[in-house]
Every structure is written in structure tokens, then in C-alpha cells.
């Protein structure tokens, strides 16, 4: 029996649920402890979902949710506990003390992520980042395994953890891949799918649409939790070219990508982004559309290395606009880049490969 624990992510999180738990449920009895307020149930994959209740605020979550997660976890009495949030590190050693196998899943480089928090000033951010770095090292060095979302984060943990493996956020084969996309009929639409935030370059993206020579529109999928950022982008000239679609389900996302010429992932150069591998980059590739991405070395090696998109300076709206215009004006190029992206996903950037690594880790920990 295994249990995945999160106090932050929703029960339908792509990495936790649609990839890891859906895969693991093929071989193990699985539980998911979450705090989203939608109640307990056993779903179609026979995954037992235990809901500890939605916190009333971020402070309430950080203070009280870990204790509630721990209580629910011990009642389950699983063999392996897989923790997905840094705030749950405080219960990791308690689970170890109870004789359990414990995995920490590092979705992000936490010390670097802290440096990018908009609600922290620079001094406080560096102090907290320093503390987090050593606390993370202390706890994780005592766990049975650490799973990371990228090879770069893996290499960081490998310096002090004996059992580290990267399980990358690569797409599910076939989920978004087009069946019969007719590029001659594609309208001049560009997609952005994911969390919308200042550090993800949304202001520069909207500005770019006021600089276009073509008449392209932006299909904006996702929500913005930053009130100030929302007010700023709504007042920009480029906002007239935006179709704000809000949060969509996976099938609706697939439909948006199928009618788009390219996908945008132009995150700004904050410490946590430089070596990241955004899930959306690979989903755009899987959907057969070119990626317009930030020009960081790792991103360029993936996007330009596989000739499946164009890399730009994310802080310069004109570069983003030029890339959009180029693909809108040359749909033959866009189609070929899209095909190259599908080929790269089918050969090396897909969940089937990562699933095998995940199974191997669990079987080793269970002594199989």
C-alpha cells in the first residue's frame, strides 16, 4: 500500500495524479491525501482519496495542514509515503520514526524558488532561502529516496542524499497529439497554457501582441492570482488581442492547442526558471505546435536542439512578437517544427520512460 501526500496541490494535479498515481495504481493499492475540500472518494482508477479539508488561508495551511496530513497518513498505515510539498518535510521524519519508507518529491528548487516570491523583500528572501536550504538538506538526507522533476535538481540533492532519481514532467503519449490537423485551415491563434504570473512573463507577452505585424490572437488558458498583475495586463493595448479562457479541463486544453499555431512559455529569468523544464514546453511539443520559449541554455538545447520552436529573450516583447509573426507568416515552417516536436516527445520526452523509472524505485524500496 502506498500513499501520496499533498497539502498544496489539487487532487487532479497532473504530476501527482494523472502521471504518478495513475501509473502506480496499475500495480499498487494507492491513497492520495489532499486538502482541496472536495471530500473523500474512491475514483475510477481505484485510488482512495482522503481529503483533510481546505485551509481558510495560506497561513492556516502552513500551520495546521501538515499535522492533519500526518494524522490521516498514519491512519492509512501505508508502506511508502510520497510527499509532494516542502511544508510536509516537517512530518517526514515523524513518518520515518513510525517505521515507514518516505520519499520527498522536489517539484522545484525550493531555495531558488523562495528568492522569487513576490511577497518577500530581497533581504528576507535570502535569509529564508538560506534556512530552507539547510533544513531541506538535513531532512532529505535521512529519507529513503528523493524524486526530482529535473536532472538539475537531481544533481543538487545527489550531493547529500544517497538515493535520488529524476522523474521528469514529460507528457503522456498521445494525450495531446493531433490526429488530423489541417494547417491550411489554422487561424492566427497562439496559445498560453498554465499559471499566469508576473514572473512567468505575462506582461511582456501581452505587450508583444500590441507589436505584431500580423493579426494573431492569444488564447490565454489559466488563472492569475496576482491582483496587481491582472489589473496591469487588462489595461495594456495588447489585451485587445487576448481571449481570456480561464481554467480549462484537459480535453478543452487539447482543443485550444489543436487550433493554435504555437505555444508560449516565456518565463522571466528568475533563479528557479533558468534550469527548470516547464511541463507546458513538452505539452506544446506533444500537441504538434512550435514552442516559443525563453532563451536559457537548457531550454535552447531542447527547443532549438530538436528544431521544434524559437527561443527569445523573455524580457523583450519585440522578440516575442517577431517569433509570433514569423510562424504566422510561415505555416509550413510551423507545421514542420510541430512534427519535430512530436518526434522528440515520442522518442525521448514522454511519460512512459519516466513511468518505468518510477516503478523501479518503488519496487526497490519495497524489496521486490
C-alpha positions as CSV (number, residue, x, y, z in Angstrom):
1,X,0.0,0.0,0.0
2,X,1.3,3.5,-0.9
3,X,0.2,7.0,-0.1
4,X,0.9,10.3,-1.8
5,X,0.6,13.4,0.4
6,X,-0.1,17.0,-0.6
7,X,-1.5,20.0,1.3
8,X,-1.0,22.3,-1.6
9,X,-1.9,20.6,-4.9
10,X,-5.4,19.7,-6.0
11,X,-6.4,16.1,-6.3
12,X,-6.3,16.2,-10.1
13,X,-2.7,17.6,-10.3
14,X,-1.1,16.5,-13.5
15,X,2.2,15.3,-12.0
16,X,0.8,13.8,-8.8
17,X,-2.4,12.3,-10.0
18,X,-2.5,12.0,-13.8
19,X,1.0,10.7,-14.1
20,X,2.4,9.2,-10.9
21,X,-0.6,7.8,-9.1
22,X,-2.4,6.7,-12.3
23,X,0.7,4.7,-13.2
24,X,1.3,3.3,-9.7
25,X,-2.4,2.3,-9.4
26,X,-1.7,-0.4,-12.0
27,X,0.5,-2.3,-9.5
28,X,-0.3,-1.0,-6.0
29,X,-3.1,-0.1,-3.7
30,X,-2.9,3.7,-3.8
31,X,-4.1,6.6,-1.5
32,X,-4.0,10.3,-2.1
33,X,-4.2,12.6,0.9
34,X,-5.1,16.1,-0.2
35,X,-6.5,19.3,1.2
36,X,-8.8,20.7,-1.5
37,X,-12.2,20.5,0.2
38,X,-13.9,18.2,-2.3
39,X,-14.3,15.3,0.1
40,X,-13.3,11.6,0.3
41,X,-13.9,9.1,-2.5
42,X,-12.6,6.2,-4.5
43,X,-12.2,7.2,-8.1
44,X,-12.3,5.4,-11.4
45,X,-8.7,4.3,-11.1
46,X,-9.5,2.7,-7.7
47,X,-7.4,5.4,-6.0
48,X,-8.6,6.2,-2.5
49,X,-8.7,10.0,-2.0
50,X,-8.7,11.3,1.6
51,X,-9.5,15.0,2.0
52,X,-8.4,16.7,5.2
53,X,-10.4,19.9,4.3
54,X,-9.4,23.1,2.6
55,X,-7.5,25.6,4.7
56,X,-9.0,29.1,5.1
57,X,-5.7,30.8,4.2
58,X,-2.1,30.2,3.4
59,X,-1.1,30.8,7.0
60,X,-3.8,28.3,8.2
61,X,-2.5,25.8,5.7
62,X,1.2,26.1,6.7
63,X,0.3,26.0,10.4
64,X,-2.3,23.2,10.5
65,X,-2.4,21.2,7.3
66,X,0.9,19.2,7.9
67,X,-0.4,17.9,11.3
68,X,-3.8,16.9,9.7
69,X,-2.0,15.2,6.8
70,X,0.2,13.3,9.3
71,X,-2.8,12.1,11.3
72,X,-4.6,10.9,8.1
73,X,-1.4,9.3,6.8
74,X,-0.8,7.2,10.0
75,X,-4.4,6.0,9.9
76,X,-3.8,4.6,6.5
77,X,-0.8,2.7,7.6
78,X,0.8,2.6,4.2
79,X,4.2,1.0,3.4
80,X,5.5,4.0,1.4
81,X,4.7,7.7,1.9
82,X,5.4,10.1,-1.1
83,X,5.5,13.7,0.0
84,X,4.9,16.5,-2.6
85,X,5.2,19.7,-0.7
86,X,8.2,21.3,1.1
87,X,5.9,22.2,4.1
88,X,5.4,18.5,4.6
89,X,9.1,17.9,5.3
90,X,8.2,18.7,8.9
91,X,6.3,15.4,9.1
92,X,8.8,13.3,7.1
93,X,10.9,12.3,10.0
94,X,7.9,11.5,12.1
95,X,6.8,9.1,9.4
96,X,10.3,7.6,9.4
97,X,10.1,7.2,13.2
98,X,6.9,5.3,12.7
99,X,8.9,2.8,10.6
100,X,7.7,3.9,7.2
101,X,9.5,4.4,3.9
102,X,9.4,8.1,2.9
103,X,10.0,9.8,-0.4
104,X,10.2,13.5,-1.0
105,X,9.3,14.8,-4.4
106,X,11.1,18.0,-5.2
107,X,8.9,19.7,-7.9
108,X,11.0,22.8,-7.7
109,X,14.4,24.0,-6.4
110,X,12.9,25.4,-3.2
111,X,15.8,27.7,-2.1
112,X,15.8,29.3,-5.5
113,X,12.0,29.4,-5.6
114,X,12.0,31.4,-2.3
115,X,14.1,34.1,-3.9
116,X,11.4,34.7,-6.5
117,X,8.5,35.1,-4.0
118,X,6.8,38.5,-4.8
119,X,5.6,38.9,-1.2
120,X,9.2,38.7,0.2
121,X,11.7,41.6,0.1
122,X,15.2,40.8,-1.0
123,X,16.8,40.6,2.5
124,X,14.1,38.4,3.9
125,X,14.1,36.2,0.8
126,X,17.8,35.5,1.1
127,X,17.6,34.7,4.8
128,X,14.7,32.3,4.4
129,X,16.3,30.7,1.3
130,X,19.5,30.1,3.4
131,X,17.5,28.5,6.2
132,X,15.4,26.4,3.8
133,X,18.5,25.1,2.0
134,X,20.0,23.6,5.2
135,X,16.7,22.4,6.6
136,X,15.9,20.6,3.3
137,X,19.4,19.1,3.3
138,X,19.0,17.9,6.9
139,X,15.7,16.2,6.4
140,X,16.1,14.8,3.0
141,X,19.5,13.2,3.8
142,X,17.6,10.9,6.2
143,X,14.8,9.8,3.8
144,X,14.6,6.7,1.7
145,X,14.6,8.5,-1.6
146,X,14.2,11.9,-3.2
147,X,12.4,12.2,-6.5
148,X,13.1,15.4,-8.5
149,X,11.3,17.0,-11.5
150,X,14.5,17.8,-13.4
151,X,18.1,16.4,-13.7
152,X,19.5,19.8,-12.4
153,X,17.5,19.4,-9.1
154,X,18.6,15.8,-9.0
155,X,22.2,16.7,-9.2
156,X,21.8,19.2,-6.3
157,X,20.2,16.5,-4.0
158,X,22.7,13.9,-5.1
159,X,25.4,15.7,-3.1
160,X,23.8,14.8,0.2
161,X,21.1,12.1,-0.4
162,X,22.1,8.5,-1.1
163,X,19.0,7.7,-3.3
164,X,18.0,10.3,-5.8
165,X,16.2,9.9,-9.2
166,X,14.7,12.4,-11.6
167,X,11.2,11.7,-12.7
168,X,10.6,14.4,-15.4
169,X,7.3,16.0,-16.2
170,X,7.1,14.7,-19.7
171,X,3.7,14.4,-21.4
172,X,1.5,11.3,-21.7
173,X,2.0,9.8,-25.1
174,X,-1.0,10.5,-27.4
175,X,-2.9,12.6,-24.9
176,X,-2.5,15.9,-26.8
177,X,-1.1,14.6,-30.1
178,X,-3.3,15.8,-33.1
179,X,-4.9,13.2,-35.3
180,X,-5.7,15.2,-38.4
181,X,-4.6,18.8,-38.0
182,X,-5.0,20.7,-41.3
183,X,-2.5,23.5,-41.1
184,X,-4.0,25.3,-44.1
185,X,-7.2,26.0,-42.1
186,X,-5.5,27.0,-38.8
187,X,-6.4,30.5,-37.7
188,X,-3.8,33.0,-36.5
189,X,-4.0,31.9,-32.8
190,X,-1.3,31.5,-30.3
191,X,-1.7,29.5,-27.0
192,X,-0.5,30.2,-23.5
193,X,-1.5,27.4,-21.0
194,X,-0.6,27.4,-17.3
195,X,-0.4,29.6,-14.3
196,X,-0.4,33.3,-15.1
197,X,2.0,35.4,-13.1
198,X,4.4,38.4,-13.4
199,X,7.5,36.2,-13.2
200,X,6.1,34.0,-15.9
201,X,6.3,36.9,-18.3
202,X,2.6,37.6,-18.9
203,X,3.2,41.4,-19.1
204,X,5.8,41.0,-21.8
205,X,3.5,38.5,-23.7
206,X,0.6,40.9,-23.7
207,X,2.8,43.8,-24.8
208,X,4.1,41.6,-27.7
209,X,0.6,41.4,-29.1
210,X,0.5,45.2,-29.4
211,X,3.6,45.0,-31.5
212,X,2.6,42.3,-34.0
213,X,2.6,43.0,-37.8
214,X,0.1,40.1,-38.2
215,X,-3.4,39.9,-36.6
216,X,-2.7,37.0,-34.3
217,X,-4.7,36.4,-31.2
218,X,-3.7,34.9,-27.8
219,X,-5.7,32.1,-26.3
220,X,-4.9,32.5,-22.6
221,X,-5.6,29.4,-20.6
222,X,-5.2,29.6,-16.8
223,X,-5.8,31.9,-13.9
224,X,-3.9,34.8,-12.3
225,X,-3.9,35.0,-8.5
226,X,-2.0,38.3,-8.5
227,X,-4.5,41.2,-8.4
228,X,-2.0,43.9,-9.4
229,X,-0.7,41.8,-12.3
230,X,-4.3,41.3,-13.5
231,X,-5.0,45.0,-13.4
232,X,-1.8,45.8,-15.3
233,X,-2.3,43.4,-18.2
234,X,-6.0,44.3,-18.5
235,X,-5.0,47.9,-19.3
236,X,-2.4,47.1,-21.9
237,X,-3.1,47.7,-25.6
238,X,-2.2,44.1,-26.3
239,X,-5.1,42.9,-24.2
240,X,-7.5,43.6,-27.1
241,X,-5.9,40.6,-28.8
242,X,-6.4,38.2,-25.8
243,X,-9.1,35.6,-25.5
244,X,-9.1,35.0,-21.7
245,X,-10.4,31.4,-21.4
246,X,-9.8,30.8,-17.7
247,X,-9.2,27.3,-16.2
248,X,-10.0,24.5,-18.7
249,X,-10.0,20.7,-18.4
250,X,-7.6,18.5,-20.3
251,X,-9.9,17.9,-23.3
252,X,-10.6,21.7,-23.6
253,X,-6.8,22.4,-23.4
254,X,-6.3,19.8,-26.2
255,X,-8.9,21.6,-28.3
256,X,-7.2,25.0,-27.8
257,X,-3.8,23.6,-28.8
258,X,-5.2,21.9,-31.9
259,X,-6.3,25.3,-33.3
260,X,-3.1,27.1,-32.3
261,X,-0.1,27.9,-34.4
262,X,2.4,27.9,-31.5
263,X,2.6,27.8,-27.7
264,X,4.2,30.4,-25.4
265,X,6.4,29.6,-22.4
266,X,8.5,32.8,-21.9
267,X,9.2,32.7,-18.2
268,X,11.4,35.5,-16.9
269,X,15.0,34.9,-15.7
270,X,14.5,34.4,-12.0
271,X,16.7,31.8,-10.3
272,X,14.1,29.0,-10.3
273,X,13.4,29.2,-14.0
274,X,16.9,29.0,-15.6
275,X,17.3,25.3,-15.1
276,X,13.6,24.4,-15.0
277,X,11.8,22.2,-17.5
278,X,8.3,23.6,-17.7
279,X,5.6,20.9,-18.3
280,X,4.0,23.1,-20.9
281,X,7.0,23.1,-23.1
282,X,6.7,19.4,-23.6
283,X,2.9,19.5,-23.9
284,X,3.2,22.0,-26.8
285,X,5.7,19.7,-28.4
286,X,3.3,16.7,-27.9
287,X,0.5,18.7,-29.4
288,X,2.5,19.2,-32.5
289,X,2.9,23.0,-32.3
290,X,6.1,25.0,-32.2
291,X,7.3,26.3,-28.8
292,X,8.2,30.0,-28.4
293,X,10.3,29.8,-25.2
294,X,12.9,31.7,-23.2
295,X,16.5,31.6,-24.4
296,X,18.1,29.8,-21.5
297,X,20.8,27.3,-22.4
298,X,18.8,24.3,-21.2
299,X,15.6,25.4,-22.9
300,X,17.5,26.2,-26.1
301,X,19.0,22.7,-26.1
302,X,15.5,21.2,-26.0
303,X,13.6,23.6,-28.3
304,X,16.3,24.6,-30.8
305,X,18.2,21.3,-30.4
306,X,15.2,19.5,-31.7
307,X,14.2,22.2,-34.1
308,X,10.8,22.4,-32.6
309,X,10.5,26.2,-31.9
310,X,12.1,29.5,-31.4
311,X,13.9,30.9,-28.4
312,X,13.6,34.6,-27.4
313,X,14.6,37.0,-24.7
314,X,11.5,36.8,-22.5
315,X,12.1,40.4,-21.2
316,X,11.8,41.9,-24.7
317,X,8.2,41.9,-26.1
318,X,9.5,42.7,-29.6
319,X,11.4,39.5,-29.8
320,X,8.3,37.6,-28.8
321,X,6.3,39.5,-31.4
322,X,8.9,38.7,-34.1
323,X,8.7,35.0,-33.3
324,X,4.9,35.0,-33.5
325,X,4.9,36.9,-36.8
326,X,7.5,34.5,-38.3
327,X,5.4,31.4,-37.5
328,X,2.1,33.1,-38.5
329,X,3.6,34.1,-41.9
330,X,5.2,30.7,-42.5
331,X,2.8,27.9,-41.5
332,X,4.9,25.4,-43.5
333,X,7.8,26.1,-41.0
334,X,5.3,26.0,-38.1
335,X,4.0,22.6,-39.2
336,X,7.5,21.1,-39.6
337,X,8.5,22.4,-36.2
338,X,5.4,20.9,-34.8
339,X,6.2,17.5,-36.4
340,X,9.7,17.7,-35.0
341,X,8.3,18.3,-31.5
342,X,6.1,15.2,-31.8
343,X,9.0,13.1,-32.9
344,X,11.2,14.3,-30.0
345,X,8.4,13.5,-27.5
346,X,7.8,10.1,-29.0
347,X,11.5,9.2,-28.8
348,X,12.7,10.7,-25.5
349,X,10.4,13.2,-23.7
350,X,7.4,11.1,-22.7
351,X,5.9,9.7,-19.5
352,X,6.3,6.1,-20.5
353,X,10.0,6.4,-19.9
354,X,9.6,8.1,-16.6
355,X,6.9,5.6,-15.5
356,X,9.4,2.8,-15.8
357,X,11.9,4.7,-13.6
358,X,9.1,5.3,-11.0
359,X,8.1,1.6,-10.9
360,X,11.8,0.6,-10.4
361,X,12.2,3.0,-7.5
362,X,9.1,1.7,-5.7
363,X,10.0,-2.0,-6.3
364,X,13.4,-1.3,-4.9
365,X,12.0,0.3,-1.8
366,X,9.5,-2.5,-1.2
367,X,12.3,-5.1,-1.6
368,X,10.8,-6.7,-4.8
